[in-house]
Amino acid sequence: MTQSTPKRPLRRGRIFPELTLPPEELARRKAEDEIVYRRCRAVFDRVCPDLITEHYGWYIAIDPNSGDYFVDEDKEQAHKKALQKYPDAIHYVFGLNETGTTGTI
């Protein structure tokens, strides 16, 4: 008769519970992200009508602190241009189209 191997106990919960963020910290980070996004979106809404005529379908990376933007045909290159000038800043990449979205669903 063959002997079956014992079942391993199911583990429940997080692997590293000490790294769990409290809800207040998550809410604070979400609020900060929303502020940065709104600042970037304001710059995008301001410059998009001028850029969309010549660079439709390209990408624009925007630094929210300075309002500088970097336009390139490749999303990664626009991102790299922004990182070269502002390596520690958070920036957003938008598509130069009617909605500002990038990629497909």
All heavy atoms as an XYZ file, in Angstrom:
862
protein
N       0.823     -1.157      0.000
C       0.000      0.000      0.000
C       0.883      1.241      0.000
O       1.878      1.306      0.693
C      -0.855     -0.029      1.257
C      -2.014      0.832      1.193
S      -3.155      0.262      2.439
C      -4.207      1.590      2.349
N       0.503      2.234     -0.808
C       1.298      3.452     -0.852
C       0.866      4.390      0.253
O      -0.304      4.453      0.617
C       1.127      4.152     -2.212
O      -0.236      4.480     -2.375
C       1.617      3.276     -3.331
N       1.832      5.090      0.717
C       1.562      6.013      1.809
C       1.500      7.431      1.245
O       2.379      7.834      0.484
C       2.668      5.909      2.851
C       2.362      6.628      4.114
C       3.410      6.321      5.169
O       4.371      5.619      4.916
N       3.194      6.835      6.345
N       0.470      8.158      1.554
C       0.332      9.521      1.041
C       1.149     10.480      1.899
O       1.367     10.254      3.080
C      -1.136      9.947      1.034
O      -1.632      9.977      2.335
N       1.580     11.522      1.244
C       2.345     12.530      1.972
C       1.394     13.406      2.762
O       0.274     13.688      2.323
C       3.157     13.399      0.996
O       2.258     14.002      0.082
C       4.166     12.559      0.237
N       1.832     13.861      3.911
C       0.938     14.713      4.720
C       0.727     16.063      4.050
O       1.608     16.590      3.381
C       1.676     14.853      6.044
C       3.095     14.574      5.729
C       3.106     13.620      4.574
N      -0.458     16.598      4.215
C      -0.765     17.909      3.652
C      -0.050     18.986      4.443
O       0.003     18.947      5.675
C      -2.260     18.183      3.711
C      -3.040     17.486      2.657
C      -4.461     18.017      2.674
C      -5.219     17.487      1.507
N      -6.578     17.988      1.470
N       0.484     19.950      3.691
C       1.106     21.091      4.358
C       0.018     22.013      4.878
O      -1.012     22.199      4.226
C       1.996     21.843      3.391
C       3.215     21.036      3.030
C       4.137     21.714      2.071
N       3.979     23.151      1.961
C       4.689     23.902      1.149
N       5.594     23.351      0.376
N       4.506     25.190      1.086
N       0.230     22.601      6.034
C      -0.803     23.509      6.565
C      -0.907     24.762      5.695
O       0.090     25.275      5.184
C      -0.301     23.844      7.968
C       1.164     23.613      7.911
C       1.378     22.514      6.932
N      -2.111     25.243      5.502
C      -2.335     26.464      4.748
C      -1.878     27.662      5.576
O      -2.169     27.759      6.769
C      -3.809     26.623      4.398
C      -4.370     25.608      3.413
C      -5.866     25.835      3.248
C      -3.673     25.733      2.084
N      -1.183     28.533      4.921
C      -0.734     29.746      5.612
C      -1.713     30.861      5.300
O      -2.090     31.080      4.157
C       0.660     30.126      5.165
C       1.669     29.100      5.585
C       3.057     29.561      5.285
N       3.990     28.561      5.772
C       5.212     28.439      5.355
N       5.684     29.261      4.453
N       5.986     27.509      5.838
N      -2.093     31.549      6.293
C      -3.038     32.640      6.124
C      -2.375     33.938      6.573
O      -1.610     33.961      7.514
C      -4.289     32.399      6.961
C      -4.911     31.049      6.714
C      -6.355     31.220      6.312
N      -7.020     29.936      6.216
C      -7.290     29.359      5.060
N      -6.937     29.939      3.946
N      -7.908     28.207      5.020
N      -2.684     35.009      5.861
C      -2.160     36.304      6.246
C      -1.003     36.734      5.355
O      -0.632     36.079      4.395
N      -0.418     37.823      5.682
C       0.662     38.407      4.910
C       1.978     37.703      5.183
O       2.208     37.195      6.267
C       0.787     39.884      5.242
C      -0.445     40.674      4.819
C      -0.189     42.135      4.928
N       1.017     42.513      4.236
C       1.056     43.289      3.166
N      -0.050     43.752      2.675
N       2.186     43.614      2.600
N       2.853     37.742      4.221
C       4.171     37.148      4.394
C       5.001     37.994      5.356
O       5.683     37.474      6.229
C       4.880     37.018      3.033
C       4.109     36.047      2.159
C       6.313     36.541      3.213
C       4.631     35.951      0.740
N       4.946     39.317      5.171
C       5.671     40.229      6.042
C       4.669     41.181      6.709
O       4.489     42.314      6.260
C       6.707     41.034      5.252
C       7.733     40.179      4.587
C       7.741     40.020      3.212
C       8.691     39.518      5.334
C       8.688     39.230      2.593
C       9.647     38.730      4.733
C       9.646     38.578      3.352
N       4.019     40.765      7.774
C       2.996     41.633      8.382
C       3.567     42.926      8.956
O       2.850     43.917      9.079
C       2.394     40.755      9.478
C       3.386     39.698      9.728
C       4.151     39.506      8.459
N       4.860     42.957      9.259
C       5.444     44.181      9.806
C       5.566     45.284      8.751
O       5.756     46.448      9.084
C       6.817     43.898     10.423
C       7.863     43.437      9.443
C       7.851     41.940      9.174
O       6.994     41.230      9.711
O       8.704     41.500      8.397
N       5.427     44.930      7.473
C       5.501     45.921      6.407
C       4.138     46.465      5.991
O       4.039     47.219      5.038
C       6.200     45.316      5.187
C       7.647     44.884      5.397
C       8.205     44.290      4.124
C       8.496     46.034      5.882
N       3.096     46.094      6.689
C       1.755     46.578      6.392
C       1.634     48.038      6.815
O       1.976     48.404      7.940
C       0.712     45.728      7.136
O       0.894     44.371      6.763
C      -0.693     46.171      6.800
N       1.147     48.861      5.906
C       0.972     50.280      6.203
C      -0.392     50.525      6.831
O      -1.385     49.935      6.418
C       1.093     51.104      4.926
C       2.459     51.090      4.250
C       2.396     51.835      2.936
C       3.511     51.699      5.151
N      -0.446     51.420      7.804
C      -1.745     51.741      8.402
C      -2.626     52.502      7.398
O      -2.120     53.146      6.477
C      -1.391     52.614      9.598
C      -0.010     53.095      9.355
C       0.660     52.108      8.465
N      -3.922     52.450      7.581
C      -4.838     53.129      6.650
C      -4.591     54.634      6.543
O      -4.793     55.221      5.476
C      -6.223     52.854      7.228
C      -6.060     51.709      8.150
C      -4.635     51.686      8.592
N      -4.147     55.262      7.625
C      -3.876     56.705      7.578
C      -2.735     57.018      6.614
O      -2.786     57.998      5.865
C      -3.524     57.247      8.974
C      -4.602     57.068     10.016
C      -4.589     55.679     10.641
O      -3.548     54.984     10.593
O      -5.640     55.266     11.162
N      -1.692     56.182      6.632
C      -0.556     56.376      5.736
C      -0.965     56.143      4.285
O      -0.560     56.885      3.383
C       0.587     55.422      6.120
C       1.794     55.487      5.214
C       2.562     56.791      5.292
O       2.342     57.573      6.243
O       3.381     57.035      4.388
N      -1.776     55.137      4.051
C      -2.264     54.885      2.694
C      -3.106     56.049      2.181
O      -2.979     56.456      1.024
C      -3.083     53.590      2.665
C      -2.305     52.295      2.874
C      -3.273     51.118      2.958
C      -1.301     52.084      1.771
N      -3.950     56.605      3.036
C      -4.783     57.747      2.646
C      -3.924     58.975      2.366
O      -4.188     59.721      1.414
C      -5.804     58.045      3.728
N      -2.884     59.180      3.172
C      -1.992     60.328      2.968
C      -1.262     60.206      1.634
O      -1.174     61.166      0.873
C      -0.977     60.414      4.110
C      -0.071     61.639      4.040
C       1.045     61.587      5.072
N       1.967     60.487      4.865
C       2.951     60.475      3.942
N       3.106     61.504      3.144
N       3.750     59.440      3.831
N      -0.761     59.015      1.326
C      -0.050     58.807      0.060
C      -0.982     58.986     -1.136
O      -0.595     59.548     -2.162
C       0.569     57.408      0.033
C       1.749     57.274      0.954
C       2.367     55.905      0.836
N       3.478     55.744      1.767
C       4.308     54.731      1.758
N       4.153     53.749      0.879
N       5.294     54.666      2.623
N      -2.202     58.514     -1.005
C      -3.166     58.654     -2.093
C      -3.490     60.129     -2.336
O      -3.601     60.577     -3.484
C      -4.432     57.873     -1.767
C      -5.422     57.839     -2.893
C      -6.600     56.942     -2.566
C      -7.575     56.920     -3.725
N      -8.710     56.043     -3.492
N      -3.621     60.897     -1.256
C      -3.906     62.329     -1.388
C      -2.738     63.054     -2.043
O      -2.944     63.931     -2.902
C      -4.207     62.929     -0.018
N      -1.503     62.706     -1.668
C      -0.324     63.320     -2.286
C      -0.254     62.984     -3.771
O       0.058     63.854     -4.594
C       0.950     62.853     -1.586
C       1.169     63.468     -0.236
C       2.409     62.920      0.457
O       3.095     62.052     -0.118
O       2.694     63.376      1.581
N      -0.533     61.742     -4.132
C      -0.528     61.337     -5.534
C      -1.576     62.105     -6.329
O      -1.337     62.499     -7.477
C      -0.775     59.838     -5.676
C       0.414     59.002     -5.249
O       1.509     59.560     -5.075
O       0.238     57.779     -5.077
N      -2.721     62.329     -5.733
C      -3.793     63.064     -6.410
C      -3.386     64.521     -6.652
O      -3.667     65.086     -7.709
C      -5.079     62.994     -5.588
C      -6.261     63.670     -6.207
C      -6.720     63.023     -7.506
O      -6.493     61.805     -7.689
O      -7.306     63.735     -8.338
N      -2.699     65.117     -5.688
C      -2.233     66.502     -5.843
C      -1.228     66.600     -6.984
O      -1.304     67.498     -7.830
C      -1.640     67.017     -4.518
C      -2.738     67.194     -3.485
C      -0.886     68.323     -4.733
C      -2.233     67.449     -2.085
N      -0.281     65.675     -7.025
C       0.726     65.673     -8.099
C       0.055     65.464     -9.447
O       0.369     66.147    -10.433
C       1.795     64.591     -7.837
C       2.703     64.413     -9.036
C       2.603     64.930     -6.602
N      -0.899     64.531     -9.517
C      -1.600     64.278    -10.774
C      -2.351     65.530    -11.248
O      -2.311     65.865    -12.434
C      -2.579     63.110    -10.628
C      -3.464     62.950    -11.840
C      -2.974     62.373    -13.000
C      -4.786     63.407    -11.830
C      -3.778     62.245    -14.118
C      -5.586     63.277    -12.938
C      -5.079     62.696    -14.080
O      -5.874     62.590    -15.190
N      -3.024     66.200    -10.348
C      -3.787     67.399    -10.747
C      -2.868     68.492    -11.275
O      -3.214     69.201    -12.225
C      -4.610     67.914     -9.574
C      -5.805     67.048     -9.296
C      -6.674     67.627     -8.229
N      -7.743     66.698     -7.912
C      -8.710     66.974     -7.096
N      -8.760     68.143     -6.498
N      -9.643     66.078     -6.846
N      -1.696     68.652    -10.658
C      -0.744     69.664    -11.135
C      -0.234     69.302    -12.527
O      -0.104     70.170    -13.395
C       0.400     69.810    -10.150
C      -0.066     70.484     -8.848
C       0.937     70.422     -7.752
N       2.162     71.116     -8.084
C       3.260     71.082     -7.326
N       3.252     70.378     -6.218
N       4.326     71.737     -7.671
N       0.054     68.011    -12.746
C       0.509     67.562    -14.065
C      -0.608     67.698    -15.094
O      -0.370     68.113    -16.236
C       0.986     66.120    -13.996
S       2.543     65.892    -13.128
N      -1.818     67.356    -14.708
C      -2.947     67.431    -15.632
C      -3.230     68.878    -16.041
O      -3.611     69.145    -17.182
C      -4.188     66.796    -14.991
C      -5.365     66.677    -15.897
C      -5.071     65.716    -17.016
N      -6.100     65.794    -18.033
C      -6.391     64.830    -18.868
N      -5.726     63.698    -18.816
N      -7.314     64.985    -19.761
N      -3.025     69.820    -15.117
C      -3.234     71.230    -15.449
C      -2.236     71.681    -16.519
O      -2.598     72.403    -17.455
C      -3.111     72.091    -14.195
N      -0.976     71.262    -16.386
C       0.029     71.588    -17.403
C      -0.336     70.920    -18.721
O      -0.252     71.536    -19.791
C       1.441     71.163    -16.931
C       2.463     71.352    -18.041
C       1.846     71.930    -15.694
N      -0.756     69.659    -18.671
C      -1.149     68.950    -19.882
C      -2.298     69.654    -20.589
O      -2.261     69.842    -21.819
C      -1.540     67.510    -19.545
C      -2.088     66.750    -20.706
C      -1.249     66.253    -21.687
C      -3.451     66.533    -20.833
C      -1.755     65.558    -22.771
C      -3.958     65.828    -21.898
C      -3.115     65.345    -22.871
N      -3.322     70.047    -19.847
C      -4.472     70.719    -20.455
C      -4.082     72.052    -21.086
O      -4.683     72.479    -22.068
C      -5.573     70.927    -19.420
C      -6.223     69.617    -19.001
O      -6.139     68.633    -19.765
O      -6.798     69.568    -17.894
N      -3.062     72.695    -20.528
C      -2.621     73.993    -21.039
C      -1.825     73.848    -22.343
O      -2.018     74.611    -23.281
C      -1.771     74.704    -19.987
C      -1.271     76.069    -20.398
C      -0.584     76.809    -19.256
N       0.277     75.991    -18.433
C       1.588     75.796    -18.663
N       2.168     76.362    -19.692
N       2.307     75.052    -17.852
N      -0.926     72.853    -22.418
C      -0.030     72.748    -23.575
C      -0.515     71.773    -24.648
O      -0.031     71.810    -25.776
C       1.398     72.357    -23.138
C       1.966     73.382    -22.201
C       1.449     70.973    -22.554
N      -1.450     70.929    -24.344
C      -1.890     69.902    -25.287
C      -2.444     70.467    -26.595
O      -2.077     69.973    -27.669
C      -2.908     68.981    -24.632
S      -3.427     67.626    -25.699
N      -3.304     71.479    -26.594
C      -3.831     71.970    -27.874
C      -2.741     72.436    -28.841
O      -2.872     72.262    -30.057
C      -4.739     73.133    -27.470
C      -5.131     72.822    -26.072
C      -3.948     72.136    -25.463
N      -1.658     72.994    -28.319
C      -0.571     73.443    -29.192
C       0.248     72.270    -29.728
O       0.669     72.272    -30.880
C       0.353     74.402    -28.435
C      -0.378     75.649    -27.970
O      -1.370     76.028    -28.628
O       0.042     76.239    -26.960
N       0.492     71.277    -28.889
C       1.352     70.169    -29.276
C       0.637     69.091    -30.077
O       1.265     68.372    -30.859
C       1.969     69.530    -28.023
C       2.922     70.410    -27.218
C       3.324     69.697    -25.945
C       4.141     70.754    -28.038
N      -0.655     68.968    -29.894
C      -1.388     67.856    -30.519
C      -1.430     67.987    -32.041
O      -1.512     66.975    -32.745
C      -2.807     67.746    -29.915
C      -3.369     66.353    -30.141
C      -3.731     68.777    -30.494
C      -4.629     66.085    -29.348
N      -1.336     69.202    -32.562
C      -1.401     69.382    -34.014
C      -0.169     68.800    -34.707
O      -0.290     68.209    -35.780
C      -1.527     70.874    -34.369
O      -0.432     71.579    -33.787
C      -2.836     71.440    -33.865
N       1.009     68.934    -34.117
C       2.238     68.448    -34.745
C       2.683     67.089    -34.226
O       3.416     66.382    -34.916
C       3.366     69.450    -34.533
C       3.169     70.749    -35.269
C       4.370     71.653    -35.124
O       5.483     71.126    -34.909
O       4.192     72.870    -35.214
N       2.300     66.720    -33.008
C       2.820     65.502    -32.383
C       1.701     64.572    -31.916
O       1.796     63.978    -30.852
C       3.701     65.859    -31.186
C       4.822     66.788    -31.523
N       5.880     66.415    -32.306
C       5.038     68.084    -31.190
C       6.713     67.429    -32.435
N       6.230     68.459    -31.762
N       0.664     64.415    -32.717
C      -0.447     63.554    -32.306
C       0.034     62.107    -32.153
O       0.730     61.568    -33.000
C      -1.584     63.604    -33.321
C      -2.808     62.864    -32.858
C      -3.731     63.492    -32.038
C      -3.036     61.546    -33.211
C      -4.864     62.830    -31.592
C      -4.155     60.868    -32.774
C      -5.059     61.522    -31.957
O      -6.176     60.853    -31.509
N      -0.318     61.494    -31.030
C       0.074     60.117    -30.767
C       1.417     59.977    -30.068
O       1.828     58.883    -29.729
N       2.112     61.084    -29.861
C       3.376     61.050    -29.142
C       3.078     61.060    -27.645
O       1.933     60.991    -27.218
C       4.230     62.254    -29.514
C       4.834     62.177    -30.889
C       4.297     61.570    -31.983
C       6.061     62.747    -31.300
N       5.123     61.731    -33.053
C       6.226     62.448    -32.674
C       7.042     63.493    -30.676
C       7.328     62.857    -33.403
C       8.143     63.903    -31.400
C       8.282     63.577    -32.744
N       4.122     61.170    -26.832
C       3.968     61.148    -25.380
C       4.606     62.389    -24.771
O       5.569     62.930    -25.295
C       4.612     59.888    -24.796
C       3.961     58.635    -25.300
C       4.473     57.963    -26.398
C       2.808     58.140    -24.711
C       3.866     56.819    -26.881
C       2.190     57.007    -25.186
C       2.728     56.348    -26.268
O       2.125     55.230    -26.747
N       4.055     62.802    -23.647
C       4.571     63.965    -22.942
C       4.743     63.596    -21.474
O       3.830     63.090    -20.833
C       3.627     65.183    -23.114
C       4.158     66.400    -22.370
C       2.216     64.862    -22.692
C       3.399     67.681    -22.676
N       5.961     63.811    -20.964
C       6.263     63.588    -19.551
C       6.322     64.957    -18.886
O       7.027     65.850    -19.358
C       7.584     62.854    -19.388
N       5.606     65.116    -17.790
C       5.466     66.421    -17.150
C       5.993     66.365    -15.724
O       5.643     65.469    -14.955
C       3.995     66.878    -17.137
C       3.472     66.946    -18.567
C       3.835     68.216    -16.436
C       2.000     67.226    -18.678
N       6.834     67.357    -15.377
C       7.299     67.516    -14.006
C       6.357     68.495    -13.305
O       6.219     69.639    -13.749
C       8.731     68.056    -13.984
C       9.199     68.331    -12.576
O       9.174     67.398    -11.753
O       9.574     69.489    -12.285
N       5.699     68.092    -12.221
C       4.697     68.956    -11.600
C       5.286     70.156    -10.859
O       4.631     71.185    -10.730
C       3.981     68.026    -10.622
C       4.985     66.996    -10.296
C       5.795     66.807    -11.546
N       6.515     70.042    -10.381
C       7.099     71.129     -9.596
C       7.508     72.318    -10.456
O       7.280     73.461    -10.089
C       8.299     70.619     -8.798
C       7.910     69.542     -7.818
O       6.814     69.569     -7.266
N       8.778     68.578     -7.627
N       8.117     72.062    -11.606
C       8.586     73.150    -12.455
C       7.630     73.460    -13.597
O       7.683     74.544    -14.165
C       9.955     72.795    -13.032
O       9.841     71.693    -13.897
N       6.803     72.495    -13.970
C       5.926     72.678    -15.116
C       6.612     72.352    -16.429
O       6.020     72.512    -17.490
N       7.873     71.896    -16.385
C       8.581     71.498    -17.599
C       7.968     70.220    -18.160
O       7.480     69.379    -17.411
C      10.065     71.250    -17.311
C      10.824     72.537    -17.060
O      10.263     73.618    -17.320
O      11.979     72.450    -16.616
N       8.041     70.094    -19.471
C       7.533     68.882    -20.101
C       8.486     68.442    -21.198
O       9.245     69.232    -21.749
C       6.116     69.087    -20.641
C       5.972     70.213    -21.625
C       6.128     69.996    -22.987
C       5.660     71.490    -21.197
C       5.988     71.022    -23.889
C       5.513     72.525    -22.085
C       5.676     72.292    -23.438
O       5.533     73.318    -24.326
N       8.454     67.149    -21.470
C       9.344     66.535    -22.438
C       8.501     65.698    -23.392
O       7.747     64.839    -22.960
C      10.378     65.652    -21.720
C      11.117     66.393    -20.650
C      10.637     66.400    -19.347
C      12.249     67.105    -20.945
C      11.298     67.083    -18.356
C      12.919     67.804    -19.958
C      12.451     67.801    -18.660
N       8.647     65.949    -24.695
C       7.835     65.296    -25.699
C       8.723     64.351    -26.504
O       9.826     64.716    -26.902
C       7.186     66.334    -26.644
C       6.371     65.657    -27.726
C       6.327     67.294    -25.849
N       8.224     63.145    -26.726
C       8.949     62.186    -27.559
C       7.958     61.216    -28.178
O       6.859     61.018    -27.655
C       9.988     61.423    -26.734
C      11.055     60.814    -27.622
O      10.775     59.756    -28.233
O      12.151     61.380    -27.718
N       8.385     60.598    -29.279
C       7.531     59.635    -29.965
C       7.410     58.331    -29.186
O       6.426     57.624    -29.300
C       8.099     59.365    -31.356
C       7.153     58.690    -32.285
C       7.667     58.672    -33.712
O       8.792     59.129    -33.966
O       6.928     58.180    -34.570
N       8.421     58.041    -28.365
C       8.449     56.822    -27.567
C       8.181     57.169    -26.102
O       8.781     58.102    -25.560
C       9.812     56.142    -27.711
C       9.902     54.843    -26.953
O       8.890     54.112    -26.907
O      10.972     54.562    -26.407
N       7.303     56.412    -25.482
C       6.935     56.678    -24.084
C       8.142     56.559    -23.161
O       8.339     57.380    -22.265
C       5.832     55.711    -23.656
C       5.366     55.933    -22.249
C       4.210     55.077    -21.763
C       3.837     53.893    -22.520
N       2.739     53.111    -21.904
N       8.952     55.542    -23.368
C      10.126     55.330    -22.513
C      11.131     56.466    -22.653
O      11.767     56.880    -21.678
C      10.787     53.986    -22.837
C       9.921     52.797    -22.516
C       9.589     52.697    -21.042
O      10.460     52.989    -20.199
O       8.444     52.349    -20.722
N      11.310     56.970    -23.868
C      12.264     58.059    -24.081
C      11.778     59.357    -23.420
O      12.579     60.107    -22.852
C      12.507     58.283    -25.580
C      13.261     57.154    -26.237
C      14.611     56.900    -25.593
O      15.339     57.820    -25.249
N      14.920     55.632    -25.403
N      10.489     59.623    -23.479
C       9.956     60.799    -22.791
C      10.169     60.674    -21.286
O      10.556     61.640    -20.616
C       8.469     60.962    -23.111
N       9.944     59.479    -20.774
C      10.167     59.212    -19.347
C      11.642     59.403    -18.982
O      11.974     60.025    -17.971
C       9.704     57.787    -19.046
C       9.992     57.318    -17.666
N       9.321     57.790    -16.566
C      10.881     56.409    -17.197
C       9.792     57.191    -15.478
N      10.735     56.352    -15.846
N      12.544     58.900    -19.815
C      13.979     59.022    -19.548
C      14.440     60.480    -19.594
O      15.287     60.894    -18.805
C      14.778     58.188    -20.539
C      14.698     56.712    -20.253
C      15.508     55.918    -21.260
C      15.369     54.431    -21.005
N      16.096     53.634    -21.992
N      13.897     61.258    -20.522
C      14.252     62.675    -20.600
C      13.877     63.400    -19.309
O      14.637     64.219    -18.792
C      13.555     63.348    -21.782
C      14.117     62.975    -23.120
C      13.330     63.666    -24.217
C      13.788     63.278    -25.586
N      13.003     63.928    -26.646
N      12.698     63.089    -18.792
C      12.264     63.717    -17.543
C      13.146     63.275    -16.383
O      13.493     64.084    -15.515
C      10.809     63.383    -17.259
N      13.524     62.006    -16.353
C      14.385     61.511    -15.274
C      15.785     62.077    -15.345
O      16.446     62.261    -14.313
C      14.451     59.981    -15.304
C      13.223     59.250    -14.792
C      13.415     57.748    -14.936
C      12.945     59.604    -13.345
N      16.284     62.356    -16.544
C      17.619     62.937    -16.672
C      17.682     64.329    -16.070
O      18.638     64.677    -15.387
C      18.042     62.991    -18.135
C      18.466     61.654    -18.688
C      18.797     61.729    -20.166
O      18.585     62.756    -20.804
N      19.297     60.633    -20.706
N      16.660     65.127    -16.321
C      16.670     66.499    -15.807
C      16.219     66.566    -14.349
O      16.751     67.344    -13.569
C      15.785     67.400    -16.670
C      15.933     68.855    -16.299
C      15.473     69.767    -17.377
C      15.747     71.203    -16.966
N      15.219     72.143    -17.920
N      15.243     65.749    -13.984
C      14.711     65.739    -12.625
C      14.734     64.305    -12.090
O      13.704     63.623    -12.063
C      13.275     66.283    -12.597
C      13.157     67.681    -13.156
C      12.647     67.899    -14.430
C      13.574     68.773    -12.409
C      12.541     69.173    -14.944
C      13.476     70.050    -12.918
C      12.954     70.247    -14.189
O      12.870     71.507    -14.692
N      15.885     63.830    -11.628
C      15.996     62.413    -11.244
C      15.199     62.020     -9.999
O      14.795     60.871     -9.866
C      17.491     62.221    -11.011
C      18.034     63.577    -10.766
C      17.159     64.530    -11.506
N      14.955     62.939     -9.092
C      14.265     62.595     -7.849
C      12.793     62.982     -7.839
O      12.099     62.725     -6.857
C      14.968     63.256     -6.658
C      16.389     62.747     -6.502
O      16.634     61.580     -6.845
O      17.247     63.518     -6.039
N      12.312     63.594     -8.904
C      10.935     64.078     -8.931
C       9.988     63.005     -9.450
O      10.361     62.133    -10.220
C      10.835     65.316     -9.820
N       8.755     63.089     -9.012
C       7.690     62.239     -9.532
C       7.078     62.977    -10.715
O       6.776     64.166    -10.627
C       6.619     61.985     -8.457
C       7.222     61.232     -7.280
C       5.447     61.221     -9.040
C       6.288     61.091     -6.106
N       6.926     62.282    -11.831
C       6.309     62.909    -12.988
C       5.311     61.936    -13.613
O       5.329     60.750    -13.337
C       7.364     63.346    -14.005
C       8.145     62.212    -14.575
N       9.248     61.701    -13.959
C       7.961     61.477    -15.686
C       9.718     60.704    -14.677
N       8.954     60.540    -15.726
N       4.447     62.490    -14.442
C       3.435     61.692    -15.120
C       3.673     61.746    -16.619
O       4.142     62.760    -17.146
C       2.027     62.216    -14.816
C       1.456     61.667    -13.537
C       1.765     62.224    -12.313
C       0.611     60.575    -13.558
C       1.254     61.712    -11.131
C       0.086     60.057    -12.388
C       0.419     60.631    -11.190
O      -0.104     60.112    -10.032
N       3.323     60.660    -17.295
C       3.423     60.581    -18.749
C       2.006     60.483    -19.305
O       1.227     59.631    -18.900
C       4.268     59.366    -19.186
C       4.314     59.271    -20.703
C       5.676     59.451    -18.620
N       1.700     61.387    -20.217
C       0.408     61.409    -20.878
C       0.607     61.165    -22.368
O       1.681     61.425    -22.905
C      -0.284     62.775    -20.713
C      -0.624     63.129    -19.295
C       0.218     63.912    -18.538
C      -1.805     62.692    -18.732
C      -0.100     64.248    -17.234
C      -2.136     63.027    -17.430
C      -1.280     63.803    -16.679
N      -0.432     60.704    -23.026
C      -0.414     60.589    -24.473
C      -0.951     61.867    -25.084
O      -1.896     62.461    -24.563
N      -0.333     62.311    -26.171
C      -0.827     63.522    -26.834
C      -1.987     63.146    -27.751
O      -1.840     62.899    -28.937
C       0.292     64.203    -27.618
C       1.288     64.973    -26.767
C       2.448     65.454    -27.603
C       0.609     66.137    -26.076
N      -3.158     63.062    -27.157
C      -4.400     62.796    -27.879
C      -5.516     63.525    -27.145
O      -5.262     64.315    -26.248
C      -4.666     61.284    -27.977
C      -4.592     60.590    -26.635
O      -4.961     61.154    -25.616
N      -4.124     59.354    -26.634
N      -6.743     63.249    -27.519
C      -7.862     63.987    -26.938
C      -8.042     63.720    -25.447
O      -8.480     64.593    -24.698
C      -9.163     63.635    -27.668
C      -9.226     64.100    -29.098
C      -8.469     63.182    -30.058
O      -8.107     62.049    -29.650
O      -8.247     63.594    -31.190
N      -7.725     62.520    -24.985
C      -7.963     62.153    -23.592
C      -6.715     62.168    -22.733
O      -6.814     62.229    -21.513
C      -8.588     60.764    -23.514
O      -7.696     59.813    -24.101
C      -9.931     60.720    -24.221
N      -5.536     62.045    -23.327
C      -4.304     62.007    -22.552
C      -3.924     60.618    -22.095
O      -2.958     60.440    -21.380
N      -4.681     59.611    -22.507
C      -4.393     58.252    -22.078
C      -3.276     57.661    -22.913
O      -3.017     58.055    -24.033
C      -5.634     57.353    -22.212
O      -6.076     57.382    -23.562
C      -6.742     57.824    -21.296
N      -2.595     56.667    -22.312
C      -1.538     55.952    -23.017
C      -1.882     54.472    -23.007
O      -2.485     53.977    -22.082
C      -0.179     56.150    -22.336
O      -0.243     55.630    -21.016
C       0.209     57.604    -22.292
N      -1.476     53.766    -24.055
C      -1.695     52.323    -24.101
C      -3.106     51.961    -24.527
O      -3.924     52.806    -24.861
N      -3.372     50.660    -24.503
C      -4.675     50.153    -24.889
C      -5.220     49.255    -23.796
O      -4.465     48.751    -22.952
C      -4.594     49.342    -26.202
O      -3.654     48.277    -25.998
C      -4.165     50.194    -27.352
N      -6.501     49.032    -23.822
C      -7.130     48.143    -22.836
C      -7.350     46.800    -23.474
O      -7.816     46.666    -24.541
C      -8.471     48.728    -22.340
C      -8.215     50.024    -21.618
C      -9.192     47.747    -21.467
C      -9.466     50.738    -21.164
